Amino acid sequence: MNLAKFAIEKRVISALSTILILFLGYYAYTLLPRFEDPEFIIRQAQVITPYPGATASDVEKEITDVIENAVQQLAGVKEVKSVSTPGLSEVTVEFTIQSTKSRLLLQQKFAALRAKISDAAGNLPPNAIASTVYDDFGDVYALYYAITGEGFSLTELKSYAEDLQKELVLVPGVSKVLLSGDPNEVVYLEYNPSQLTQLGLSSDRIAQLLEGQDLVTSAGSIETGSTRTAIRLGAGVPNVEALGEIYVNDSEGGQSFRLKDIATITRGTKEPEGKRLYRNSNPAIALGISNTQGGNVVKMGEAVKARLAELQGDLPLGIELTPISDQATSVKASVDDFVMNVILALVIVVGTLLIFMGIRSGLLMGGILLITIAGTLFGMWAFGLDMQRISLGALIIALGMLVDNAIVVVESTLVRIQKGEDTASAAISVVEQTKWPLLGGTVVGFLAFSAIGFSPDNTGEYAGSLFWTVTIALLFSWLTAVWLTPYFCTLLLKPSTGSAAPKKEHKLLGGYRKILKLAVELRWITVALVIGLFVSSIVAFSSVKQGFFPASTRAQFVVDYNLPASSTEFQVTEDLEKIGSWIRELDGVTGTNSVVGGGHLRFMLTYSAESGNTAYGQVLVDVTDYTVIEDLIPTIKNHIEATYPSSLAKVWKFVLGPGGGSAIAAKFSGPDPSVLRALSEEAKSVLRNAGAVAVKDDWGDMTKTLAPKINEQAAQRVGLTRGDIAKAIAEFFDGKVIGIFREEDELLQIVFRPYEVSRNDIQQIENVQIFSSVSGKYIPITQVVSGFSTEFENPKLRRVNRQLAIIPQADPAPGVNATSLFTSIRPQIEAIDLPSGYSMEWKGQFGDSQEANAGLASTLPFGIGAMVVVVILLFNAVKQPLIIWLTVPLAIIGVVYGLIAFGTPMEFMGILAILSLTGMLIKNAIVLIDETDFQISDGKARMDAIIDAAVSRVRPVSLGVLTTVLGVVPLLWDPFFKSLSVVIICGLSFATILTLIVVPVLYAIFFRIGNDEILVSQ
């Protein structure tokens, strides 16, 4: 079907189609989901299994190994990681992208995982508590608030937070509302151990008395005539105070005591407290709100804030909701900024066309560009894409490319009109001549991005929308060029009324003609010069800084604070309170959000929280603008190192894109923990000597433990087991849960424990009494324990794919490039002598980059192969495609020197830009060679055809390049896209100049065209 002819003849349909496309584009723009980062699936689940009283080594062998064995029987498992700590096993399972391409498939994997864990329960030790599977690992809480209240207790704040939770979960677009840092209330019965011993009462005896006192049980019903009346017992224990009135009977002495006579009854928070949040050092409860899958986070945020405004009247005086992270606002600002960049790029492109093509042609191109953008937005909506950092950046990248096809059609139509042909027939002829070469160039253009679109790793999933957005945009630009552009040509391009006298060639074109003639005549010298430039760029590439993803422009940064593993959460809380107060005095800081005992809720997709750790705290620091962070980082780090010498602190910025963690990391794997620790210490020594900061490993320092030496024979004589002794010690120092107190919808544990003066004194361990169920009496611990010794043990044992692994890691000092540091330490760490059975693998930034590049490498051959096939099919020949592909590497020349000139590192997005340059250069070369072939087939002398074809295509090729280059100029100020924009600007500009010279030169060489193959008259 001749689309150009149809568009011109059916003018009403063409006009209606234009209006419809513009309307659908605007409609899609209002509906497209908006996010800060691309949504990618977190394909992970955690299996948590408590094993009270066990060492990390016991947990690893008896719990973790069993769980990992069950997990690895599942198909599609990518990696199994585990952390074994005293009394707890955490196993993290990650599935491959190929096996879980959709969330539905992922949920099926989670269901299979639960079944496997359930089957493995019978293989766990008797004292192990049932495993729990958490599959909401990847939930992102786009709205993250701190609830504070001066004069309010955490319990009172929790009550308000729970009421708020019930209201907000009903808001449209909200998926989940989660509270964190809320206190776990318990009822404490505190006693004097010596008094309990004298009375001969055990905790088990008191637990029996409490059992059934506050249970909900049926009392039956009575049938009276035609009705049945239920019998209801009231609450057995209406309040905490009533617990004290329960009588305890001494069966031997015949005495009865009220519970309050032998124990002090109080309400309190369970110890250890668990995760705690502090906003500007004030205790707070975290409120996280996630949006529904595929929902618009901006609209969800607006709806939540509207509901909060409605509930403002119910807010108790003094309670405040302070946003810690507000993606609704940041996404809106981000999208608005990108839209402004799109508009700016649009103005630049249209302005360029107006200057170089004239008013009518420029307006024509501007209208076509607007239609193409509208069609692209509708295509994005139809194919389920969304508006976020990557897709919006792709739109800007594609903006200049969108007019390439239309420029060729309009420019060629203008040439025919100037020769006296009417507009309609000229446009139809041009489209018929160029539609297939343009389609071939378009297909090659988007195939250049296919490597990232089909990359089978997390980075590919993160940046994959770049390929799909560009594909939709370029295909629609080709459709517009061969369909609606001829129609608009008939509206705006009118034949001149005078004689069609040929115009004199422009001076610039004349100069280009002379240079090109000289280059073709001296073809081998030209080739030698180009090869020299190419070789010099390869040599200069070593001077280009390397990177992965850049730091974020988020107005927040992070302080990680670690104390020795045996430290209490109270010490971490005290230190962070002082550190937070000091930080808030610094210029540019507006607030601090501290968490003790773990990390924050996942408030952004690329943030991963530290798991539970009482010796760890994290401060999220709010600043006025991200530009002040660079100076604050060394200031804060130096202060913490000087003031808190026993701590290990890391101050860091968020990263745009996947990755994160320490910049330099090496994983050592093997069977023996002591050998792994030795290897890690050797690697950490190398890092320290190289000037790295935040040097640590992921196991932590060995911790001190107290080990009772049990006299087995003595214990057996009095009827005690090791378990009895262990439980008695635990009960003395930690307390024991002996019942449940029911209060409205809350179930509070009743904890029986000695007074603080006894349980917090290590010397009291010799006064522990162990109740023997055989004799019914208390046995002094000294009768069955011969002594106590101090031992050291691993606080954590990590495994990766069922093999013990330790990761020594560090970061570069402020102002030092991570690649430079890595280059200096790499040979030393790789030279570490590894015993048989041990291995080393790089992690950190280098490891992440290797994984991402490997993903690209696995799909790149298919993309390049497809481009080669398209070009060969287009020309039905081999020489022309060979010429085109020989020009592609020339892009490296401009790329290398451009990155050096701008001082910009070669990051992952820069690598994508190099791939995109391939498509752009091939597209330009196709247009150039196709015109050369056409003129030669039309009978023109071959040398004349080479020169004339190149001159005739200078304007459309140069305009296409100019609009592409100027279109990405606004991205120079975006850290995420800076590397990409420098590569495109410098690489495309320089390579196009060379292409306009080299392609004709190579054409003359490959087809053996002599310098004398011109018209005789010349």
SELUM-642947 format. One record per residue (C-alpha): x, y, z. Coordinates in steps of 0.05 Angstrom, whole numbers, padded with zeros to 5 digits, always signed. Example, Ala and Ser with C-alpha at 12.3 -4.5 7.8 and 13.67 -1.06 7.14 Angstrom:
BEGIN
+00246-00090+00156;+00273-00021+00143;
***
This chain:
BEGIN
+00000+00000+00000;+00026+00069-00019;+00016+00106+00048;+00041+00172+00021;-00009+00172-00037;-00065+00150+00010;-00049+00207+00059;-00049+00260+00004;-00112+00235-00030;-00151+00223+00035;-00137+00290+00066;-00195+00289+00115;-00173+00222+00142;-00102+00247+00148;-00124+00309+00187;-00169+00267+00231;-00113+00217+00244;-00067+00274+00264;-00118+00301+00314;-00132+00231+00341;-00058+00216+00351;-00047+00282+00389;-00108+00268+00433;-00087+00196+00447;-00017+00220+00464;-00043+00270+00515;-00092+00219+00543;-00036+00168+00551;+00008+00221+00585;-00045+00230+00639;-00052+00155+00650;+00020+00132+00647;+00044+00107+00716;+00099+00150+00746;+00157+00125+00788;+00225+00151+00810;+00262+00089+00786;+00239+00034+00738;+00200-00021+00772;+00239-00085+00773;+00220-00148+00810;+00258-00165+00874;+00260-00241+00864;+00279-00257+00935;+00247-00289+00996;+00274-00299+01066;+00267-00361+01109;+00275-00344+01184;+00284-00401+01234;+00297-00387+01308;+00339-00438+01347;+00344-00410+01418;+00408-00423+01455;+00449-00448+01396;+00515-00418+01374;+00525-00391+01304;+00562-00455+01286;+00506-00499+01313;+00454-00458+01274;+00495-00464+01211;+00502-00540+01215;+00434-00560+01244;+00386-00508+01216;+00416-00469+01157;+00443-00531+01122;+00375-00565+01126;+00338-00504+01099;+00389-00493+01043;+00385-00566+01023;+00309-00560+01016;+00313-00494+00979;+00364-00517+00927;+00317-00573+00905;+00273-00519+00873;+00281-00504+00799;+00301-00435+00778;+00342-00417+00839;+00396-00366+00822;+00431-00359+00889;+00421-00380+00962;+00452-00337+01016;+00449-00348+01090;+00469-00315+01155;+00475-00359+01217;+00477-00321+01282;+00469-00346+01354;+00398-00371+01359;+00375-00351+01289;+00381-00374+01217;+00366-00327+01159;+00366-00358+01089;+00354-00313+01029;+00332-00346+00964;+00338-00310+00897;+00305-00337+00834;+00329-00326+00763;+00296-00276+00717;+00283-00330+00666;+00243-00373+00714;+00202-00314+00743;+00190-00267+00685;+00123-00245+00715;+00099-00234+00786;+00050-00291+00778;+00107-00340+00764;+00145-00311+00823;+00086-00324+00869;+00084-00395+00844;+00158-00402+00863;+00143-00374+00932;+00087-00425+00941;+00135-00481+00921;+00186-00453+00970;+00136-00455+01027;+00120-00527+01010;+00194-00546+01011;+00205-00511+01078;+00144-00546+01107;+00171-00614+01084;+00238-00599+01115;+00208-00582+01183;+00215-00655+01205;+00290-00652+01195;+00301-00594+01243;+00324-00604+01315;+00270-00612+01369;+00282-00544+01401;+00280-00505+01335;+00220-00459+01325;+00180-00467+01261;+00209-00431+01200;+00174-00370+01172;+00177-00350+01098;+00176-00275+01082;+00162-00262+01009;+00147-00187+01013;+00221-00173+01012;+00216-00126+00953;+00158-00082+00976;+00175-00008+00969;+00143+00041+01017;+00138+00102+00972;+00112+00144+01030;+00153+00137+01093;+00134+00178+01155;+00160+00186+01226;+00105+00193+01278;+00129+00233+01338;+00095+00266+01397;+00124+00309+01452;+00098+00284+01518;+00071+00219+01488;+00098+00150+01504;+00114+00102+01447;+00055+00060+01469;+00008+00120+01460;+00040+00136+01393;+00030+00063+01373;-00044+00067+01390;-00052+00128+01345;-00009+00096+01290;-00053+00034+01289;-00116+00076+01282;-00083+00114+01225;-00061+00049+01193;-00133+00025+01190;-00155+00089+01156;-00099+00095+01105;-00102+00023+01080;-00171+00041+01052;-00144+00097+01008;-00147+00082+00933;-00080+00061+00905;-00052+00039+00973;-00029-00033+00976;+00000-00039+01046;+00010+00004+01108;+00065-00021+01154;+00088+00002+01223;+00160-00006+01245;+00195+00012+01309;+00131+00003+01348;+00142-00023+01419;+00127-00096+01435;+00091-00089+01503;+00096-00143+01556;+00076-00153+01628;+00135-00164+01674;+00131-00204+01739;+00196-00187+01774;+00217-00226+01835;+00272-00237+01886;+00307-00302+01868;+00325-00318+01940;+00252-00309+01963;+00227-00355+01908;+00279-00407+01929;+00257-00404+02002;+00184-00414+01982;+00202-00471+01936;+00161-00441+01879;+00182-00452+01807;+00164-00411+01746;+00128-00472+01718;+00083-00473+01780;+00064-00400+01769;+00053-00412+01695;+00003-00468+01712;-00035-00420+01756;-00039-00367+01702;-00059-00418+01648;-00132-00413+01632;-00143-00349+01674;-00152-00305+01613;-00169-00354+01557;-00231-00346+01513;-00269-00411+01525;-00339-00434+01513;-00384-00443+01574;-00439-00476+01533;-00513-00456+01527;-00580-00471+01558;-00643-00490+01520;-00705-00459+01552;-00768-00474+01515;-00763-00448+01444;-00700-00408+01455;-00627-00423+01469;-00586-00377+01514;-00511-00375+01509;-00470-00374+01573;-00413-00324+01571;-00358-00318+01623;-00329-00248+01632;-00255-00232+01629;-00219-00272+01681;-00165-00218+01689;-00196-00151+01671;-00131-00112+01678;-00057-00119+01695;-00069-00100+01768;-00117-00159+01775;-00060-00207+01760;-00032-00190+01829;-00095-00217+01862;-00085-00288+01836;-00068-00335+01892;-00007-00380+01892;-00011-00442+01937;+00049-00473+01971;+00030-00546+01971;+00084-00566+02020;+00077-00510+02070;+00003-00504+02062;+00009-00428+02053;-00024-00384+02001;+00005-00321+01972;-00022-00268+01925;+00021-00260+01864;+00035-00188+01882;+00064-00210+01949;+00121-00248+01915;+00129-00207+01850;+00126-00135+01826;+00078-00130+01767;+00092-00076+01714;+00080-00062+01640;+00140-00049+01597;+00175-00059+01531;+00203-00127+01513;+00279-00130+01520;+00320-00129+01478;+00276-00076+01446;+00288-00092+01373;+00287-00039+01319;+00276+00033+01342;+00267+00097+01302;+00286+00168+01324;+00268+00232+01288;+00317+00287+01308;+00333+00244+01369;+00259+00240+01389;+00229+00169+01394;+00184+00155+01335;+00144+00102+01301;+00155+00090+01226;+00095+00088+01180;+00108+00060+01110;+00057+00062+01054;+00065+00022+00989;+00025+00032+00926;-00010-00021+00886;+00029-00058+00832;+00033-00014+00769;-00003+00043+00804;+00013+00116+00797;+00054+00134+00859;+00039+00208+00849;-00036+00198+00850;-00031+00151+00909;+00010+00202+00947;-00040+00257+00932;-00098+00212+00956;-00061+00194+01020;-00045+00267+01036;-00117+00286+01022;-00140+00233+01072;-00089+00256+01123;-00115+00327+01116;-00186+00301+01130;-00161+00265+01192;-00123+00326+01217;-00179+00343+01264;-00171+00276+01299;-00096+00285+01308;-00079+00291+01382;-00046+00357+01399;+00029+00347+01399;+00032+00287+01352;+00065+00301+01285;+00075+00263+01220;+00141+00280+01188;+00159+00253+01119;+00225+00216+01118;+00217+00198+01045;+00162+00222+00998;+00167+00189+00930;+00101+00221+00909;+00133+00290+00914;+00202+00269+00888;+00173+00231+00829;+00128+00289+00810;+00188+00336+00813;+00231+00286+00774;+00178+00276+00720;+00166+00352+00716;+00241+00363+00709;+00245+00311+00654;+00185+00340+00619;+00219+00408+00621;+00281+00374+00592;+00238+00344+00537;+00207+00411+00522;+00276+00444+00523;+00302+00391+00476;+00241+00399+00432;+00252+00475+00429;+00326+00463+00412;+00310+00413+00357;+00254+00456+00326;+00297+00519+00332;+00354+00483+00297;+00308+00461+00241;+00279+00531+00234;+00348+00560+00227;+00375+00509+00177;+00312+00491+00138;+00272+00555+00137;+00206+00575+00169;+00160+00530+00130;+00204+00468+00134;+00221+00481+00207;+00147+00487+00226;+00132+00425+00186;+00187+00386+00223;+00164+00413+00290;+00093+00389+00277;+00117+00321+00255;+00160+00316+00318;+00101+00333+00362;+00058+00280+00328;+00113+00228+00336;+00121+00243+00411;+00046+00237+00420;+00045+00170+00384;+00104+00146+00425;+00069+00164+00491;+00008+00125+00468;+00051+00066+00448;+00085+00067+00516;+00017+00065+00551;-00009+00011+00504;+00052-00034+00517;+00050-00025+00593;+00111+00020+00600;+00114+00075+00652;+00146+00144+00662;+00209+00140+00703;+00282+00159+00699;+00300+00110+00643;+00240+00117+00597;+00240+00193+00601;+00314+00194+00587;+00301+00148+00528;+00251+00198+00501;+00303+00253+00503;+00355+00208+00469;+00305+00190+00415;+00281+00262+00406;+00335+00281+00356;+00331+00214+00321;+00256+00221+00312;+00264+00273+00258;+00317+00236+00218;+00268+00200+00173;+00224+00260+00164;+00284+00304+00147;+00304+00258+00091;+00233+00259+00063;+00224+00335+00069;+00294+00351+00044;+00288+00306-00017;+00218+00333-00031;+00245+00404-00029;+00300+00386-00079;+00248+00358-00127;+00202+00419-00117;+00260+00466-00133;+00269+00427-00198;+00198+00444-00217;+00160+00382-00194;+00094+00391-00158;+00093+00377-00083;+00047+00317-00083;+00082+00277-00137;+00150+00297-00108;+00132+00272-00038;+00102+00207-00065;+00164+00193-00107;+00211+00208-00050;+00174+00161-00002;+00173+00106-00054;+00248+00113-00064;+00269+00119+00009;+00218+00081+00051;+00257+00015+00053;+00326+00045+00066;+00294+00088+00120;+00260+00028+00151;+00325-00010+00149;+00361+00047+00183;+00305+00052+00234;+00308-00022+00251;+00383-00018+00258;+00374+00043+00302;+00332+00008+00354;+00368-00059+00348;+00430-00022+00373;+00394-00017+00441;+00371-00090+00440;+00429-00115+00483;+00401-00078+00543;+00329-00094+00526;+00342-00169+00529;+00399-00170+00580;+00383-00227+00629;+00405-00193+00693;+00379-00142+00743;+00414-00084+00707;+00380-00104+00642;+00313-00106+00677;+00327-00039+00709;+00347-00004+00644;+00307-00047+00595;+00253+00005+00583;+00306+00045+00546;+00303-00005+00488;+00227-00011+00486;+00216+00065+00489;+00266+00078+00434;+00237+00022+00392;+00167+00049+00397;+00191+00120+00382;+00234+00102+00322;+00182+00057+00290;+00128+00110+00297;+00176+00162+00269;+00185+00119+00207;+00110+00109+00201;+00099+00184+00207;+00153+00199+00156;+00123+00154+00102;+00050+00168+00119;+00033+00237+00147;+00096+00276+00127;+00077+00276+00052;+00009+00304+00071;+00040+00360+00111;+00089+00374+00055;+00029+00390+00009;+00004+00439+00062;+00068+00477+00076;+00116+00466+00017;+00092+00504-00044;+00127+00505-00112;+00159+00571-00131;+00120+00611-00183;+00181+00632-00222;+00227+00590-00266;+00260+00532-00233;+00331+00558-00241;+00381+00516-00202;+00408+00549-00140;+00482+00562-00131;+00515+00512-00085;+00526+00538-00014;+00598+00556+00005;+00599+00504+00060;+00576+00450+00012;+00628+00474-00039;+00682+00470+00013;+00660+00400+00033;+00660+00379-00040;+00733+00401-00048;+00755+00366+00016;+00719+00303-00003;+00749+00302-00073;+00819+00310-00044;+00805+00255+00008;+00780+00206-00046;+00838+00222-00092;+00888+00211-00034;+00847+00153-00008;+00903+00112+00023;+00932+00172+00060;+00861+00186+00086;+00853+00115+00110;+00922+00118+00144;+00904+00182+00181;+00838+00154+00205;+00872+00090+00229;+00923+00132+00266;+00867+00171+00301;+00833+00106+00319;+00896+00075+00348;+00911+00138+00388;+00841+00135+00419;+00851+00062+00439;+00916+00082+00473;+00883+00142+00506;+00826+00099+00533;+00869+00080+00593;+00862+00153+00616;+00786+00149+00619;+00759+00140+00689;+00714+00079+00699;+00648+00075+00738;+00584+00036+00743;+00525+00079+00764;+00533+00151+00789;+00514+00179+00857;+00442+00202+00867;+00419+00274+00870;+00374+00256+00928;+00377+00308+00984;+00394+00254+01035;+00455+00213+01053;+00469+00156+01101;+00513+00144+01161;+00523+00070+01179;+00547+00060+01250;+00575-00006+01277;+00599-00023+01346;+00632-00090+01366;+00582-00147+01359;+00574-00155+01435;+00551-00083+01444;+00480-00069+01468;+00427-00030+01431;+00428+00020+01489;+00500+00039+01474;+00485+00047+01400;+00424+00090+01417;+00465+00134+01463;+00520+00144+01411;+00472+00158+01354;+00435+00209+01396;+00500+00248+01406;+00522+00239+01334;+00453+00261+01308;+00454+00323+01351;+00523+00341+01326;+00505+00329+01254;+00443+00374+01259;+00488+00432+01278;+00524+00428+01211;+00508+00477+01155;+00460+00449+01104;+00431+00394+01149;+00356+00399+01162;+00343+00336+01202;+00364+00265+01221;+00326+00199+01221;+00362+00146+01262;+00347+00072+01266;+00377+00027+01319;+00379-00049+01310;+00372-00052+01234;+00358-00010+01173;+00300+00033+01151;+00240+00006+01114;+00254-00002+01039;+00233+00069+01019;+00264+00065+00949;+00274+00006+00903;+00350+00009+00903;+00356+00013+00979;+00370-00051+01017;+00364-00050+01093;+00413-00083+01141;+00381-00142+01176;+00370-00143+01252;+00434-00127+01291;+00433-00097+01360;+00504-00068+01351;+00484-00030+01288;+00450+00036+01274;+00437+00079+01213;+00425+00153+01206;+00389+00181+01146;+00410+00254+01141;+00365+00306+01108;+00400+00364+01074;+00379+00428+01038;+00410+00406+00972;+00449+00347+00947;+00508+00391+00929;+00527+00401+01003;+00535+00326+01015;+00604+00320+00985;+00634+00367+01037;+00594+00338+01095;+00616+00265+01085;+00690+00273+01105;+00671+00321+01162;+00623+00271+01193;+00668+00212+01183;+00728+00246+01214;+00686+00268+01274;+00660+00197+01287;+00729+00166+01280;+00759+00216+01329;+00702+00215+01380;+00682+00141+01378;+00746+00102+01365;+00715+00033+01379;+00663+00044+01324;+00665+00031+01249;+00627+00084+01210;+00613+00092+01136;+00583+00155+01107;+00556+00146+01037;+00510+00174+00983;+00455+00137+00948;+00470+00108+00880;+00426+00115+00818;+00411+00046+00793;+00423-00024+00820;+00485-00042+00860;+00503-00006+00924;+00543-00031+00984;+00618-00022+00989;+00654-00001+00926;+00711-00051+00935;+00695-00122+00958;+00724-00192+00949;+00689-00256+00968;+00731-00313+00997;+00698-00381+00999;+00719-00446+01032;+00702-00497+01086;+00740-00472+01149;+00717-00407+01184;+00786-00395+01215;+00821-00399+01147;+00770-00353+01116;+00781-00303+01173;+00856-00305+01161;+00846-00292+01086;+00798-00235+01101;+00848-00203+01150;+00902-00207+01097;+00856-00173+01045;+00835-00119+01096;+00908-00104+01110;+00919-00092+01036;+00859-00045+01034;+00882-00006+01096;+00952+00003+01068;+00922+00029+01003;+00886+00085+01041;+00816+00055+01036;+00763+00074+01088;+00707+00036+01123;+00749-00028+01119;+00710-00087+01148;+00683-00156+01133;+00612-00182+01135;+00624-00231+01193;+00643-00181+01246;+00694-00189+01302;+00695-00251+01346;+00652-00243+01407;+00665-00263+01479;+00621-00316+01512;+00617-00346+01582;+00618-00422+01581;+00596-00461+01645;+00634-00527+01655;+00579-00577+01673;+00594-00635+01719;+00553-00687+01683;+00554-00739+01739;+00534-00689+01792;+00477-00664+01749;+00452-00734+01735;+00452-00751+01810;+00403-00694+01825;+00360-00707+01763;+00383-00647+01721;+00399-00645+01647;+00441-00596+01607;+00375-00568+01582;+00351-00555+01653;+00415-00518+01670;+00412-00476+01606;+00339-00458+01618;+00352-00438+01690;+00409-00391+01669;+00368-00361+01613;+00308-00352+01659;+00352-00317+01711;+00383-00266+01663;+00332-00260+01606;+00267-00281+01640;+00216-00332+01618;+00149-00324+01584;+00099-00358+01630;+00032-00335+01601;-00009-00288+01558;-00050-00228+01581;-00108-00210+01536;-00126-00136+01531;-00178-00118+01477;-00144-00137+01411;-00074-00142+01442;-00041-00205+01468;+00014-00187+01517;+00066-00237+01539;+00076-00246+01614;+00151-00249+01629;+00176-00276+01695;+00245-00250+01713;+00289-00230+01772;+00298-00158+01793;+00347-00117+01752;+00399-00116+01808;+00405-00191+01802;+00399-00204+01728;+00448-00149+01706;+00505-00173+01751;+00548-00226+01719;+00573-00247+01788;+00502-00270+01804;+00510-00329+01757;+00540-00368+01816;+00476-00356+01855;+00430-00386+01802;+00384-00439+01831;+00359-00495+01785;+00291-00527+01801;+00293-00602+01797;+00227-00633+01778;+00253-00700+01805;+00265-00676+01877;+00218-00617+01875;+00273-00573+01904;+00322-00520+01880;+00393-00542+01867;+00450-00490+01870;+00486-00483+01803;+00553-00491+01838;+00533-00562+01855;+00529-00583+01782;+00576-00533+01749;+00651-00538+01765;+00670-00470+01737;+00664-00419+01681;+00711-00402+01624;+00713-00346+01573;+00711-00367+01500;+00706-00331+01433;+00658-00349+01377;+00636-00323+01309;+00577-00275+01315;+00558-00290+01243;+00572-00345+01193;+00552-00328+01122;+00545-00378+01065;+00534-00369+00991;+00506-00428+00953;+00518-00474+01013;+00592-00455+01020;+00620-00411+01076;+00639-00343+01048;+00668-00280+01078;+00672-00212+01043;+00726-00162+01063;+00705-00095+01037;+00721-00021+01036;+00708+00046+01002;+00755+00097+00972;+00773+00158+01013;+00735+00222+00994;+00761+00249+00928;+00791+00182+00907;+00761+00146+00847;+00739+00074+00863;+00769+00048+00799;+00837+00078+00816;+00835+00045+00885;+00813-00021+00855;+00869-00019+00804;+00921-00009+00858;+00897-00065+00905;+00874-00116+00854;+00941-00149+00840;+00958-00153+00914;+00892-00186+00934;+00893-00233+00874;+00964-00253+00895;+00939-00278+00963;+00957-00352+00970;+00893-00392+00972;+00895-00462+01004;+00865-00520+00965;+00789-00517+00966;+00786-00441+00973;+00769-00389+00920;+00765-00314+00911;+00713-00275+00871;+00708-00199+00862;+00644-00166+00887;+00629-00092+00898;+00628-00043+00841;+00674-00084+00797;+00634-00148+00808;+00568-00112+00794;+00597-00081+00731;+00623-00149+00708;+00555-00181+00719;+00520-00125+00681;+00570-00126+00624;+00564-00202+00621;+00489-00194+00613;+00500-00145+00556;+00553-00191+00525;+00505-00250+00525;+00454-00212+00482;+00499-00166+00443;+00517-00217+00389;+00444-00227+00372;+00432-00152+00366;+00494-00141+00323;+00477-00203+00282;+00407-00177+00269;+00435-00109+00248;+00484-00143+00200;+00427-00184+00170;+00383-00123+00162;+00438-00084+00126;+00454-00143+00080;+00380-00153+00063;+00374-00079+00050;+00429-00076-00002;+00426-00149-00026;+00502-00144-00027;+00564-00153+00016;+00610-00095+00000;+00562-00040+00021;+00549-00071+00090;+00624-00082+00099;+00637-00009+00085;+00584+00011+00135;+00611-00034+00191;+00682-00010+00180;+00660+00061+00197;+00625+00041+00262;+00689+00036+00305;+00706+00108+00287;+00657+00129+00341;+00708+00108+00394;+00753+00166+00373;+00704+00220+00393;+00680+00180+00454;+00748+00173+00486;+00772+00244+00476;+00703+00271+00495;+00703+00233+00562;+00773+00257+00576;+00756+00329+00559;+00693+00329+00603;+00727+00289+00659;+00669+00241+00658;+00677+00167+00676;+00656+00112+00629;+00594+00086+00665;+00543+00034+00648;+00498+00085+00613;+00558+00107+00572;+00567+00035+00548;+00494+00036+00526;+00507+00102+00489;+00564+00069+00451;+00516+00015+00429;+00466+00068+00408;+00520+00104+00367;+00527+00040+00326;+00455+00046+00303;+00460+00121+00290;+00523+00115+00248;+00497+00056+00209;+00433+00094+00195;+00472+00154+00167;+00517+00109+00126;+00457+00073+00097;+00427+00138+00073;+00494+00158+00042;+00509+00093+00007;+00438+00083-00017;+00439+00150-00052;+00507+00133-00083;+00480+00067-00110;+00418+00102-00137;+00458+00155-00175;+00505+00103-00204;+00446+00060-00226;+00416+00123-00257;+00476+00127-00304;+00519+00179-00270;+00595+00170-00274;+00617+00132-00212;+00666+00184-00184;+00615+00239-00196;+00561+00196-00162;+00604+00186-00100;+00617+00261-00092;+00548+00285-00112;+00512+00234-00068;+00554+00253-00008;+00542+00327-00020;+00467+00316-00029;+00463+00278+00037;+00506+00325+00078;+00447+00369+00097;+00397+00315+00121;+00453+00274+00155;+00482+00336+00189;+00414+00360+00211;+00396+00292+00239;+00462+00290+00277;+00455+00362+00300;+00385+00351+00327;+00406+00287+00362;+00467+00320+00394;+00431+00384+00415;+00372+00343+00439;+00414+00307+00492;+00449+00371+00515;+00399+00380+00573;+00420+00312+00599;+00491+00338+00612;+00466+00365+00678;+00433+00300+00699;+00485+00256+00736;+00450+00192+00714;+00454+00209+00640;+00517+00252+00638;+00562+00195+00615;+00511+00176+00561;+00502+00247+00536;+00578+00260+00531;+00586+00196+00492;+00531+00213+00443;+00551+00287+00435;+00625+00275+00424;+00622+00206+00393;+00566+00221+00343;+00593+00290+00324;+00664+00267+00309;+00644+00201+00278;+00594+00235+00231;+00647+00282+00206;+00693+00223+00192;+00636+00182+00163;+00620+00236+00111;+00693+00229+00089;+00709+00156+00102;+00646+00124+00072;+00658+00154+00003;+00733+00138+00008;+00719+00065+00026;+00666+00061-00028;+00717+00083-00079;+00767+00032-00053;+00719-00027-00049;+00689-00015-00118;+00756+00005-00148;+00732+00071-00174;+00786+00111-00208;+00796+00185-00201;+00783+00193-00275;+00713+00163-00274;+00679+00230-00285;+00641+00264-00341;+00687+00282-00400;+00663+00354-00397;+00694+00359-00328;
***
